[in-house]
Structures are given as structure tokens and as C-alpha cells.
């Protein structure tokens, strides 16, 4: 396997002579590639499956979060006026206090 210094500047012992274009550097590395990471043995299939599972998980988590949030919003509980009516019915407050609460809520 070639050393990086030899690939970037063959025949010269200095790193200062690196070609200016990144495409030239990439082409030199590719020419000296030993096949590692070139997806030639079906690795791209594993990549696509992994990406599909990941994005499905992200979407499922988002849908679950939205559904949970929406469900909690529907269970708001009794309003302040309903609580005041219940307290009046149990005798905890007088009719005058109940009327004051109604006026305060409007």
C-alpha cells in the first residue's frame, strides 16, 4: 500500500508539492485503492437498509410523539366554572361566592 506522501507528491520527499485541486488528490488515492470502501461487494445494500431502518424509526418516533401530545390535549379536565359549580353543590362556597367566581371568570 502506498504511503500518503508518495500518493500526494510521488518522487518528491516534501509535502509542500501537493496538487492544488482536490479532484487530482482524490483521483490519485482512487488509482492506488485496494478496493476498501468502494462498495463493490454489496455494502451499498447494507447502507440502504440501515438508512431505511433509521428514517423509519425517526418517523415512527415523531408520529408517536404527535399522537401522545394530541391525546394529552384532549384530557384537559374540568373548567374553572365546573369546579366552582361542584364546590357550590357540595356546600363549600355560598351562592354569593359562586356569583363572584362567575363574574371573575367572564
PASE-568061 format. One record per residue (C-alpha): residue number from 1; residue in three letters; x, y, z. Coordinates in steps of 0.2 Angstrom, whole numbers, plus 2048, in hexadecimal, padded with zeros to 3 digits. Example, Ala and Ser with C-alpha at 12.3 -4.5 7.8 and 13.67 -1.06 7.14 Angstrom:
2
{num->1, residu->Ala, px->83E, py->7EA, pz->827} $
{num->2, residu->Ser, px->844, py->7FB, pz->824} $
END
This chain:
106
{num->1, residu->Unk, px->800, py->800, pz->800} $
{num->2, residu->Unk, px->807, py->811, pz->7FB} $
{num->3, residu->Unk, px->80B, py->81E, pz->808} $
{num->4, residu->Unk, px->801, py->82E, pz->808} $
{num->5, residu->Unk, px->810, py->838, pz->805} $
{num->6, residu->Unk, px->814, py->82E, pz->7F5} $
{num->7, residu->Unk, px->802, py->82F, pz->7EF} $
{num->8, residu->Unk, px->802, py->842, pz->7F1} $
{num->9, residu->Unk, px->813, py->846, pz->7EA} $
{num->10, residu->Unk, px->81B, py->837, pz->7E2} $
{num->11, residu->Unk, px->82D, py->837, pz->7E1} $
{num->12, residu->Unk, px->82F, py->847, pz->7EB} $
{num->13, residu->Unk, px->833, py->846, pz->7FE} $
{num->14, residu->Unk, px->829, py->855, pz->803} $
{num->15, residu->Unk, px->817, py->858, pz->807} $
{num->16, residu->Unk, px->818, py->86A, pz->800} $
{num->17, residu->Unk, px->815, py->864, pz->7EE} $
{num->18, residu->Unk, px->803, py->85E, pz->7F1} $
{num->19, residu->Unk, px->7F8, py->861, pz->7E1} $
{num->20, residu->Unk, px->7EC, py->870, pz->7E3} $
{num->21, residu->Unk, px->7DD, py->867, pz->7DD} $
{num->22, residu->Unk, px->7D4, py->85B, pz->7E9} $
{num->23, residu->Unk, px->7CE, py->851, pz->7DA} $
{num->24, residu->Unk, px->7E0, py->84D, pz->7D5} $
{num->25, residu->Unk, px->7E3, py->847, pz->7E7} $
{num->26, residu->Unk, px->7D4, py->83C, pz->7E7} $
{num->27, residu->Unk, px->7D8, py->835, pz->7D6} $
{num->28, residu->Unk, px->7E9, py->830, pz->7DD} $
{num->29, residu->Unk, px->7E2, py->828, pz->7EC} $
{num->30, residu->Unk, px->7D5, py->81F, pz->7E2} $
{num->31, residu->Unk, px->7E3, py->818, pz->7D5} $
{num->32, residu->Unk, px->7EC, py->811, pz->7E4} $
{num->33, residu->Unk, px->7DD, py->80A, pz->7ED} $
{num->34, residu->Unk, px->7DD, py->7F8, pz->7F2} $
{num->35, residu->Unk, px->7CA, py->7F7, pz->7F1} $
{num->36, residu->Unk, px->7C6, py->7FC, pz->803} $
{num->37, residu->Unk, px->7B6, py->806, pz->804} $
{num->38, residu->Unk, px->7B2, py->805, pz->7F2} $
{num->39, residu->Unk, px->7A1, py->7FC, pz->7F6} $
{num->40, residu->Unk, px->7A5, py->7EF, pz->7E9} $
{num->41, residu->Unk, px->7A0, py->7E0, pz->7F3} $
{num->42, residu->Unk, px->78E, py->7E6, pz->7F7} $
{num->43, residu->Unk, px->792, py->7F1, pz->805} $
{num->44, residu->Unk, px->786, py->7FE, pz->7FD} $
{num->45, residu->Unk, px->777, py->7F2, pz->801} $
{num->46, residu->Unk, px->77C, py->7F2, pz->813} $
{num->47, residu->Unk, px->77D, py->805, pz->813} $
{num->48, residu->Unk, px->76C, py->807, pz->80B} $
{num->49, residu->Unk, px->764, py->7FB, pz->817} $
{num->50, residu->Unk, px->76C, py->804, pz->826} $
{num->51, residu->Unk, px->766, py->815, pz->81F} $
{num->52, residu->Unk, px->754, py->80F, pz->81D} $
{num->53, residu->Unk, px->754, py->807, pz->82E} $
{num->54, residu->Unk, px->75B, py->818, pz->836} $
{num->55, residu->Unk, px->74E, py->823, pz->82D} $
{num->56, residu->Unk, px->740, py->817, pz->830} $
{num->57, residu->Unk, px->744, py->818, pz->843} $
{num->58, residu->Unk, px->745, py->82B, pz->842} $
{num->59, residu->Unk, px->734, py->82D, pz->83A} $
{num->60, residu->Unk, px->72D, py->820, pz->846} $
{num->61, residu->Unk, px->734, py->829, pz->855} $
{num->62, residu->Unk, px->72D, py->83A, pz->84E} $
{num->63, residu->Unk, px->71C, py->832, pz->84B} $
{num->64, residu->Unk, px->71B, py->82B, pz->85C} $
{num->65, residu->Unk, px->720, py->83C, pz->864} $
{num->66, residu->Unk, px->712, py->845, pz->85A} $
{num->67, residu->Unk, px->705, py->838, pz->85F} $
{num->68, residu->Unk, px->70A, py->839, pz->871} $
{num->69, residu->Unk, px->70A, py->84B, pz->871} $
{num->70, residu->Unk, px->6F9, py->84C, pz->868} $
{num->71, residu->Unk, px->6F2, py->83F, pz->874} $
{num->72, residu->Unk, px->6F7, py->849, pz->884} $
{num->73, residu->Unk, px->6EF, py->859, pz->87C} $
{num->74, residu->Unk, px->6DE, py->851, pz->87C} $
{num->75, residu->Unk, px->6DF, py->84D, pz->88F} $
{num->76, residu->Unk, px->6DF, py->85F, pz->895} $
{num->77, residu->Unk, px->6D4, py->85C, pz->8A4} $
{num->78, residu->Unk, px->6C6, py->866, pz->8AB} $
{num->79, residu->Unk, px->6C4, py->879, pz->8A8} $
{num->80, residu->Unk, px->6C5, py->885, pz->8B6} $
{num->81, residu->Unk, px->6B3, py->888, pz->8B5} $
{num->82, residu->Unk, px->6AF, py->875, pz->8B7} $
{num->83, residu->Unk, px->6BA, py->875, pz->8C6} $
{num->84, residu->Unk, px->6B1, py->883, pz->8CE} $
{num->85, residu->Unk, px->6A0, py->87B, pz->8CA} $
{num->86, residu->Unk, px->6A6, py->86B, pz->8D2} $
{num->87, residu->Unk, px->6AC, py->875, pz->8E2} $
{num->88, residu->Unk, px->69C, py->87E, pz->8E3} $
{num->89, residu->Unk, px->692, py->86D, pz->8E1} $
{num->90, residu->Unk, px->69D, py->866, pz->8EF} $
{num->91, residu->Unk, px->699, py->875, pz->8FA} $
{num->92, residu->Unk, px->6AC, py->87B, pz->8FB} $
{num->93, residu->Unk, px->6A7, py->88C, pz->8F5} $
{num->94, residu->Unk, px->698, py->897, pz->8F6} $
{num->95, residu->Unk, px->68D, py->89D, pz->8E8} $
{num->96, residu->Unk, px->695, py->8AF, pz->8EA} $
{num->97, residu->Unk, px->6A6, py->8A7, pz->8E8} $
{num->98, residu->Unk, px->6A1, py->89D, pz->8D9} $
{num->99, residu->Unk, px->69A, py->8AD, pz->8D1} $
{num->100, residu->Unk, px->6AA, py->8B6, pz->8D4} $
{num->101, residu->Unk, px->6B4, py->8A7, pz->8CC} $
{num->102, residu->Unk, px->6A9, py->8A8, pz->8BD} $
{num->103, residu->Unk, px->6AB, py->8BA, pz->8BB} $
{num->104, residu->Unk, px->6BE, py->8B9, pz->8BD} $
{num->105, residu->Unk, px->6BF, py->8AB, pz->8AF} $
{num->106, residu->Unk, px->6B6, py->8B6, pz->8A2} $
END
